[in-house]
Amino acid sequence: MDKKTIYFDNAASSRMDERVLEAMKPYFFDVYAVATSEFGYSLGIEAREALDLARAKILSALGNPEGKLIFTSGSTESSNIAIKGVVRNLSGKKGKHIIVSKIEDFPVLNSAKSLERNGIKVTYLDVDKYGLVDLNQLKDSISKETILVSIQHANQEIGTIQDIKTIGEICDRNNVIFHSDATHSFMRIPFDLSKLSVDLLTVSAHTFHGPKGIGALFVREGVPVAKWIDGGFQEFDLRAGVENIPGAVGFAKAVELVTKEENETLRNLRDYLVEKIQNEIPYTTPNGHPEKRIPHNANITFHYVEGESITLHLDMKGFAVSTGSACFSKSLEASHVILGIGGDHERAHGSVRFTFGRFNKKEDVDKMVEALKEIVRQLRVISPLKGEKVR
Amino acid sequence: MKFPYSEKVLEHFRNPRNVGSIENPDGKSTEGSPACGDMVSVYIKVDEDTKKIKDIKFESYGCASNIATGSIITELAKGKTLEEAKNISWKQASDALGGLPKIKTHCSVLAVDGLRAAIANYEEKHGLIKEKIPTTKEIVLKRLKHVMNPLAGLDLVRTNLITGVKVENGTAEVTVNLPEEHQFANNIREEIVEKLESLWDIDEVIVNFSV
C-alpha cells in the first residue's frame, strides 16, 4: 500500500497502534499456550492470567458492571450471539417478538431478518430526520410477546447517539432484554454500564487502533444467552474455541491508550472539517444529529454528484473515505441509514462519511478539502442534475 | 496504488471526453434517474445529408464506470452514421475500456442505452422510423422498463407498479400503483411522459395514479 494514504475511514478499520503490537507480541512467541491448559502446565496459567487481566481492563472501562465479558471474533459475532442467543433461549418460553431500529448495522439488522425468515416477528422502529429512535413507538411496540430490543448506541454512518439510558429503562420496566451495539461509541464517548439498564453490549477493538478479529460481548448477570458456537467450555461456556489471547491483550491495550484529550482532538478535527466544507463547497447537507453525535464522525451529502465517483477521485489523490452510494456497495443498495432518516436516493448516493482517528492531522484535513472542492466542482460540471444554478 | 478498474477506465474517468450538453440538439435522451442512482444524458447533432453524428456530448450523474462508459461511447459514436452508431454494443464499449467489473454492468449499460435512445429520438422527430409499427401495449411496457421505481432501484415494470396500459387513437394511458401524493409521483409521471411522447403515433400521454 502507498504509505501516503491519508485515512479518514476509521469507523471501518483503523491503523493499529505500535504499542498494541508490542503488548501482543509476547503472546505469540513466549506465552502461546491457551488458557484452558492452566491445569496442564505453567504456560497455561500465564495465558489464563493475561486473558483475565485483559477482560478486567475492558470491564473496568465499561464501569465494572455486574456480568461477564465474553471475547469474540468481533462485533458481528457479538451481536449474533446476543440476538440469536436470547431468541434461541426465550422464543419457546416467553414469546416470538423482537424490536430493532431501522438503521442498525448489518450484524443486528441481518440477524433480525434471518430470525424473521424463521418465524420470529420483528418490529423495525422508525427514526427521525436525525436518526433518533421514536421512544413512544418503542413503548407502543413492546408487548407480552416481546423478548428482546436491540438498538445501537451510535450509528455507524451518521454518528447519531441514541438515548440508551431511557431505552434501557423502558425495557427494564417491561421486563424485556436490551442489547446495544456500541461498536462505534465505545471508548469514543464516556458511558458507565453499571448505571445503565443494558443487558447485552457489543464492542470491538478495530475502531480505536486495536487489532482486527477481536471483539467482546458484555452479558449482564442472569441474562439467558444460549451458547451459539459449540465446542469446548471456553468463555464461561458461552463461546467455544481457542481463546485469542494476543487479540484480547491487544484489545485491552488499545482501550488503555484512548484518552479524553484524544477524543477532544478528534472532535475538533471533525468540527473543523465540517465547517470548512460548509464554507467552501456549495450545496451540501450534513447528515446525523447536530449535537447528539460521536466526536469522530462526519457525514455530508454533496448534492448532484455520486459518492463512488468522489471516493475514487479522492483515492487517486491519496485520501480514503466511504460513501452511502449504492454504487459503492456490493449489494448495489443505497444506504439504509440515509433512507431511514427520510433522505431520498439522491441524498444517499451523494453522502460521504469521514471518520477520524489518532493518526489524522489538521493539515490532512486542509489537503483533503482542497482536493474535494475541485473534485465536486468537476463532477458537477458533468452532472445532468445540477440545474441552472450550479452551472 | 491499486484500483478496482482498468487503466483505461480510470483514464476516461479522470478526463472524460465530450462532456456537457448541446444547445438545440437534433436528438437527446436521458436514461436512469436521480432517484435510483445513475443517470446519463446524451445529446447529438446529426448531418442531415450523410446521417453521420457530427457532434455528441454526454452528462453523467454516476459512478466511475458510468462516467467512463459515457465517455468511450461518445468517442466510438462520433463520425459514425446513425445505423453504425446504433449497433455499438455494451460489449464493444466495455472492451474498448479494457473491461469493466461485472457488478458494474448496470451502471455502464445506461450509456449505451442513452446513445441508442438519443438516436431513436432523432429518428422519431425526423420521421425516419422506416417501419412504422403501431404502438402497442407491449411497446409501451418495453419503454417503461427504462423508468425506474425509486423505491426499489429497479424499473416500474419489474416491480409491478404498472397496473394498466391502454393505447387508443393516439393516446397512451398508463396506470401506476402509487398514491398521487407520493413523493416520487411527479418524477415518475415526467419520466413516463418523456419516454412515450416521442412515439410516432402517440399524441397524448395520460398517467393515472391508482391508490
Contacts between the chains, C-beta under 8 A, distances in Angstrom:
chain1	res1	chain2	res2	distance
A	1	B	1	7.9
A	2	B	1	5.1
A	304	B	61	6.8
A	305	B	61	7.0
A	306	B	37	7.5
A	306	B	38	7.0
A	306	B	61	5.8
A	306	B	62	5.2
A	306	B	63	5.6
A	306	B	66	7.7
A	308	B	63	3.9
A	308	B	64	6.3
A	309	B	13	7.5
A	309	B	62	7.1
A	309	B	63	5.7
A	309	B	64	5.9
A	309	B	67	6.5
A	312	B	3	7.5
A	312	B	5	7.9
A	312	B	13	6.8
A	312	B	63	7.8
A	312	B	64	5.0
A	313	B	14	8.0
A	315	B	1	7.5
A	315	B	3	7.3
A	316	B	1	7.6
A	316	B	3	7.7
A	316	B	10	7.4
A	316	B	14	7.3
A	325	B	37	7.7
A	325	B	63	7.1
A	326	B	37	5.0
A	326	B	153	6.6
A	327	B	37	6.7
A	327	B	38	7.1
A	327	B	62	7.1
A	327	B	63	3.6
A	327	B	66	7.8
A	327	B	104	7.7
A	327	B	107	6.2
A	328	B	63	7.8
A	330	B	103	6.8
A	332	B	37	8.0
A	332	B	103	7.0
A	332	B	106	6.9
A	332	B	153	7.2
A	333	B	153	6.9
A	334	B	37	7.1
A	334	B	153	7.1
A	344	B	35	6.2
A	344	B	150	7.2
A	344	B	183	7.3
A	345	B	34	7.2
A	345	B	35	4.9
A	345	B	36	5.9
A	345	B	37	6.4
A	345	B	150	5.7
A	345	B	153	7.3
A	346	B	34	4.8
A	346	B	35	6.6
A	349	B	34	8.0
A	349	B	37	6.0
A	381	B	19	7.0
A	381	B	20	7.7
A	382	B	16	6.1
A	382	B	19	4.6
A	382	B	20	7.4
A	382	B	58	8.0
A	382	B	59	5.7
A	382	B	60	5.6
A	382	B	67	7.0
A	383	B	59	6.2
A	383	B	60	6.9
A	383	B	61	4.6
A	384	B	21	7.6
A	384	B	30	6.6
A	384	B	39	6.1
A	384	B	40	7.4
A	384	B	41	4.1
A	384	B	59	3.7
A	384	B	60	7.2
A	384	B	61	5.9
A	385	B	34	5.4
A	385	B	39	6.8
A	385	B	61	4.7
